[in-house]
């Protein structure tokens, strides 16, 4: 089996979407309120079994 990284899959998906007519943009450009960072939650709630 050939190994590949997440970035290879991401680039392929973005290229496919762009070829299908979608406009590919940076996340920071479409969510400026987050200042280009992913939202981070310091509280994690685990469901009860």
Phi, psi and omega in degrees: 000139179274130179272145175213162184259167178301323182295328177294316179294317180299313180297320179295317179296317179296320178296319179296314179296320179295320178294334179276001176105359179282148176268121180270125181226158177288142180302324180294334179284334182255353178223062185296337179295340178269000180054034177076005180255154174282144177295137181238129176253130179274346179255129179241125178253125179258136178292146177286140180292000000 
